[in-house]
Amino acid sequence: MTHYFRVFTHDLQSPIYPSGPVWNGSLPYRLPAVKVDTSDAECAPGWHACRTLGEAMQISAAWHDGRPCRAFRVNRPYRLVERGTKVRAASWTIVEEIDPWDYPAGDPIVEAWAECARASHAGRSGGRHCADLSYTDLPGANLFGANLSGADLRDANLRGANLRGANLFGAYLRDANLRGADLGSWERGPDGFARRIQ
């Protein structure tokens, strides 16, 4: 059986159109049927999912509201429509939550999400704070709104990454590749730590 991946916020809302929890988290769960657009549009009405976990996180933003998202495997689509990197359906069955300690490896965005989620669960400084993302390869990553307070980003490749809206307070950026990265209101200070632009 083919599995796809879908992302929800930490409190199980849709990351694109949050309007309250979609369900209570019990599994398996069949999403309520909605009208699905069968046109050639890549982005159109329906329940969206992706073929890989990394694609799902890139599209939905792994840190939509500053907290790590929750990722799930879905299958048994009803009225499947495949367009570009996304697929959509009138309904899916959510079968499994992806454990940040046991996840499909090899994608830098997924690995960054897993590290931040593990830091959050471990209670290190109360959240993603102190996540070790040193030497991580994240070129072009969408880290919009990520809470990376105190994170070790030493020697990380963040070339072209979107960090606008991210909390970089106390993040260690020494030797990180920031060429073309959108740091929003942050900059790398002479000591290697992120600081607000004055």
LOZALUM-43258 format. One record per residue (C-alpha): residue number from 1; residue in three letters; x, y negated, z. Coordinates in steps of 0.2 Angstrom, whole numbers. Each point is the difference from the previous one (the first is absolute). Example, Ala and Ser with C-alpha at 12.3 -4.5 7.8 and 13.67 -1.06 7.14 Angstrom:
<recs>
     k     r       x       y       z
     1   Ala      62      22      39
     2   Ser       6     -17      -3
</recs>
This chain:
<recs>
     k     r       x       y       z
     1   Met       0       0       0
     2   Thr       7     -17      -5
     3   His       2     -12      15
     4   Tyr       1     -19      -2
     5   Phe       4     -14      13
     6   Arg     -11     -14       8
     7   Val       5     -13      12
     8   Phe     -11      -8      14
     9   Thr       5     -13      13
    10   His       5       5      18
    11   Asp     -19      -1       5
    12   Leu      -6      10     -16
    13   Gln      -6     -15     -10
    14   Ser       3      -2     -19
    15   Pro      16     -10      -2
    16   Ile      -6     -10     -14
    17   Tyr     -18      -4       6
    18   Pro       0       2      19
    19   Ser     -18       0       6
    20   Gly       1      12      15
    21   Pro       6      18       2
    22   Val      -5      11     -14
    23   Trp      -2      15      11
    24   Asn       5       6      18
    25   Gly      16       9      -6
    26   Ser      -7      18       2
    27   Leu       6      12     -13
    28   Pro      -5       6     -13
    29   Tyr     -11     -14      -5
    30   Arg     -10      -3     -16
    31   Leu       0     -18      -5
    32   Pro     -17      -7      -4
    33   Ala      -4       0     -19
    34   Val       2     -17      -8
    35   Lys      -2      -6     -18
    36   Val      16       4     -10
    37   Asp       5     -11     -15
    38   Thr       5      12     -14
    39   Ser       7     -15     -11
    40   Asp      18      -1      -5
    41   Ala       3     -12      14
    42   Glu      14       5      12
    43   Cys      -8      -9      14
    44   Ala     -19       2       1
    45   Pro     -14       6      12
    46   Gly       2      17       8
    47   Trp      10       8      14
    48   His      19      -2      -6
    49   Ala      14      12       4
    50   Cys      17       3      -8
    51   Arg      10      15      -6
    52   Thr      14      -3      13
    53   Leu       1      -7      17
    54   Gly      13     -14      -5
    55   Glu     -12      -6     -14
    56   Ala     -15      -1      13
    57   Met      11     -10      12
    58   Gln       7     -11     -13
    59   Ile     -18      -5      -7
    60   Ser      -9      -1      17
    61   Ala      15      -7      10
    62   Ala       7      11      13
    63   Trp      -1     -14      13
    64   His     -16      -8      -5
    65   Asp      -3      -9      17
    66   Gly      17       1       7
    67   Arg      -2      18       7
    68   Pro       4      16     -10
    69   Cys     -14       7     -10
    70   Arg      -7      17       2
    71   Ala       2      11     -15
    72   Phe     -11      15      -5
    73   Arg       0      14     -13
    74   Val     -16       1      -9
    75   Asn      -7      13     -12
    76   Arg     -17       6      -9
    77   Pro      -3     -16      -9
    78   Tyr     -18      -3      -7
    79   Arg       0      -8     -17
    80   Leu      19      -3      -1
    81   Val       6     -14     -11
    82   Glu      19      -1      -3
    83   Arg       8     -17      -5
    84   Gly      18      -5       2
    85   Thr       8       4      17
    86   Lys     -17       1       8
    87   Val     -15      12      -1
    88   Arg     -17      -4       6
    89   Ala     -16      10       4
    90   Ala     -17      -1       6
    91   Ser       5      10      16
    92   Trp      15       9       7
    93   Thr       2      12      14
    94   Ile      13      -6      12
    95   Val       9      16       6
    96   Glu      16      -5      10
    97   Glu       9     -15       8
    98   Ile      18      -2      -5
    99   Asp      11       2      15
   100   Pro      14     -13       1
   101   Trp      11      14       7
   102   Asp      -4      12     -14
   103   Tyr      -2      -9     -17
   104   Pro       4       2     -18
   105   Ala      18      -7       0
   106   Gly      10      -8     -14
   107   Asp     -10     -16      -2
   108   Pro       8     -15       9
   109   Ile     -17      -9       3
   110   Val      -7      16       8
   111   Glu      16       2      10
   112   Ala      -1     -18       6
   113   Trp     -18       3       5
   114   Ala       4      16       9
   115   Glu      14      -9      10
   116   Cys     -12     -14       5
   117   Ala     -14      11       4
   118   Arg      12      11      11
   119   Ala       6     -15       9
   120   Ser     -18      -6       3
   121   His      -5      17       7
   122   Ala      16       1      11
   123   Gly      -4     -17       7
   124   Arg      17      -7      -4
   125   Ser      -3     -19       6
   126   Gly     -19       3      -3
   127   Gly       0       3     -18
   128   Arg      10       0     -16
   129   His      13     -10       9
   130   Cys      17       7       0
   131   Ala      -4      12     -15
   132   Asp      17       5      -8
   133   Leu      -1      -3     -19
   134   Ser      19      -3      -2
   135   Tyr       6       6     -16
   136   Thr     -18       3      -7
   137   Asp      -2      -3     -19
   138   Leu     -16     -11      -2
   139   Pro       3     -10     -16
   140   Gly     -17      -8      -5
   141   Ala      -9       7      15
   142   Asn     -16      -9       5
   143   Leu       3      -3      19
   144   Phe     -13     -14       1
   145   Gly      -6      -3      18
   146   Ala      12      14       7
   147   Asn       4      -2      18
   148   Leu      19       3      -1
   149   Ser       4     -10      16
   150   Gly      17       6       7
   151   Ala       2      13     -15
   152   Asp      18       5      -5
   153   Leu       0      -5     -18
   154   Arg      19       0      -1
   155   Asp       6       5     -17
   156   Ala     -17       3      -6
   157   Asn      -4      -3     -19
   158   Leu     -15     -12       0
   159   Arg       4      -8     -17
   160   Gly     -16      -7      -7
   161   Ala     -10       6      15
   162   Asn     -16     -10       6
   163   Leu       2      -4      18
   164   Arg     -11     -15       0
   165   Gly     -11       0      15
   166   Ala      11      13       9
   167   Asn       6      -2      18
   168   Leu      19       0      -1
   169   Phe       3      -7      17
   170   Gly      16       7       7
   171   Ala       2      11     -16
   172   Tyr      19       4      -3
   173   Leu       3      -4     -19
   174   Arg      19       1       0
   175   Asp       6       5     -17
   176   Ala     -18       4      -6
   177   Asn      -2      -3     -19
   178   Leu     -13     -14       0
   179   Arg       2      -6     -18
   180   Gly     -16      -5      -7
   181   Ala      -9       5      16
   182   Asp     -15     -11       6
   183   Leu       4      -3      18
   184   Gly     -14     -13       2
   185   Ser       4     -11      15
   186   Trp      15      10       5
   187   Glu      19       0      -4
   188   Arg      15      10       5
   189   Gly      10     -10      13
   190   Pro      19      -1       1
   191   Asp      -1      13      14
   192   Gly      -9      13     -12
   193   Phe     -17      -2       9
   194   Ala     -15      -7      -8
   195   Arg      -6     -17       5
   196   Arg     -14     -12      -5
   197   Ile       4     -13     -13
   198   Gln       1     -17       9
</recs>
